[in-house]
């Protein structure tokens, strides 16, 4: 599955699904589940390439052997500028994915960063942290901190905007633009943000405290381990 973004087949040895919004999220979460030692987790996308994330979630329960294998489902998306709205949208999509024909009901949590009772147990996490505006790239840039390199990128972004470029410096678009610019200063300037999670590159600093909320969330996900 290393080169396959979409979960098409379930694995009884990995009964905990982590459903990500995009490829960058998949790469980030695959690195994070390794960091917390959760080898019983399967990370990927569902539902095909041409649908919105919320539409994709409606296909989770159609995976063969879902009720036989799956113990928990974690959904991870961006909070962007409306954390509460983003959370409610994901919860509505999960509820809509319930299937009476196989007695499958997704009970959603009351708040992001928590789990609801199952089966399957359902958890929702919003980048960067529950209740905060932003996205995955917010954490990426926070993980590298400040310093001359980041200052250069900020100056470039501001200069580009002043020169008339349609650059947004605030909110998720600003974080995403800065993260892409940061990747352009690596040995492979063509690499996307997700490539920065590769252990051989280690662009994003996984030891940073900014990853603690998502690591804790993944770590406490209900496990079938003894």
N, C-alpha and C positions, 0 to 999 in steps of 0.2 A: 504493500500500500504506500510505500515511500514516495512514489511518483503519481499517486492517484488521490485527487482531492476529495472525491465523493465516496461516501460509505454506501456500498451496494450490497455487501454481504456481512452478516453478523458473525461474531466469533464468541462461542460460549466461554472462552478463557479471558475475554475482555468484555464483561457484561455492563460496563459503565461507559455510556456514550457521551462524548463532548462534541456538541454541534457548533461549528464556527460560522461566522458570517462570510468571510472571504479567505483567499489563499494566504494572505499575510497573517491573518488570525490563526489559520490552521498551523502554519509553521511556528508561530509563537507558542501556541498551546502544546504542540508536540514537544517542543523543547522544555516547556514548563512541566509537563507531566513526567518527563524524564528526570527533571530536577527534583521533583518531590517523590520519585520512586513509584509512581502509579503505573505499573506495567499491566494493570487490569483495565486500563482505559483505552478506548478507541476514539481517535480525534479525526474529524473530517467535516465535509459538507454533506447535505442531503438534497435531493429533489431536482437536480439538473442545473444547468448553467444560466438559463435565460429567465429565471424567475426571481422575484424579490425574496429576500431572506424570510419574511413572514409567510410567503406562499410556499417556500421550500419546507418550512416546518410542518406544514399540513401533511407531508408525505412520510414523516418519521414512522408512523405506525404501519405503513405498508411494507416495510422491510420484512422479508420472510423470517419466521421464527422469533418475531419481536417479543411476544409475551413469554416465550420459552427461555430466552437468553438474557434479555435486558433487565437489569436491576435498578439502574438510575439513568437519568438524562440530564445533562448540563447544557444549557444554551448560553452562548457568549456573544454579545454584540456591542456596538458603540453606543454610548449615552448621547454623544454629540451635544447639542445645545439644550436638550430637554430630557434629563434623566428619568423623570417620572413618566413622561409620555412614551419614551422608548421602552421602559419596563412594561407598561400597560399594553403596548402593542405586541410585544413578545408573548406576554401572558395570554392575550386573546388568541394569538396564533396557535399556541400550545393547546388551549382549551378546544379550539376548532379541530385539532388533530385527533381528538378522542374518537374511538370507533366502538360503537355498540355491538357490531357483529362479532367482535372477538373479545368483548368485555374489557376494553382498554380505555381507561380514563386518566387523562393528565390533570392532576391536581396541582395548581400553580402555587408558588410560595407567596407570602404576604409582602415580602420585601426583597429587593435584589441582594445577592450575597448570602442568601439563605436557601434551605431546602424545605419542600413540602412532603408530607407523608405519601407513600405510594401504595401498592406498586404501580409503575416504577416511581421511585423518588425523583422529584423534579427540582432542579436548581437553576437560577438565572443569575448571570454575572454581567455587569456592564463595565466596559473599559471607560475610564481608567480605574475608578474605584466606585463602589456603591454610593449613589447620591451626588456624584460630582460630574460636571460637564467635561467632555473630551472624548478621546478615542485611544486605540492601541498606541498610536504614534505619540500621544502625550507621554506615556510611560517610557517609550523608546528614548525620547529626547531627555526626559527627566533622569533616566538611568545614566546618561553620559555626563550629566551635570553641566557646569559652566566651564569657562576657560577660553583661551584665545581662538580655538577652532570653532566653538559654538558662536562666539562673538562675531567671527568673520561671516558665518552663515546668516546671522541676524542682520548684519550690515548689508550683506548681499540682497537679502529679501527686501529690506527697506529701500535700498537703492533701486532695485527692479521696480518696486511699486512707484517710487518717485519718478521713474523714467516712463511710466505709463503702462507697465505690464499689469495684466489683470490678476494681481497677486493679492490674496487675502491673508492678512497677518494674524487675525484673531480666530478663536474657536478651533474646531476640528480641521477646517481647511488649512489654517495656519500651521497647526501641528504636523499635518500630513506633508505640507510643502517643505517644512524645515527638515523632517525626517528624510524625505527624498533627496534634499540638497546635501544632507549629511552623508548619505550613502554615496553620493556622487564624488565625495572626497576620499573614498576608500580605494583599495587597489583595483577594484572592478567598478568603474563609474557607471556601468550599465545595470548593476545589481539593484533589485527592488528591495523594499524595506524588509520583507520576510527573509531575505538571504542573510540579513544581519544576525539572525538567530542560529545560523550554522555554527557548530562548535569550532570548525576550522577558521572561521572568520572572527567570531566573538565581537562583533561591532557593538551590539547592545549589551550593557553590563548586567548580567543576570544575577550577580551578587548584590546588586543595589537593593536597598530597602523598599524601593518603589514597587517591587514585584511581590512584596509580602502579602498583600490582601488576596491576590489571585492564587498565590501558592498555598495560602492557608485554606482558601475555599476549595481548591482541588484536593488538598490533603485530607480534609474532613468529609469529603464526599463519601456517602455510605459505601462501605467496602464489604466484599465477601471473604476477605482474608481472615485467618484466625487471629 
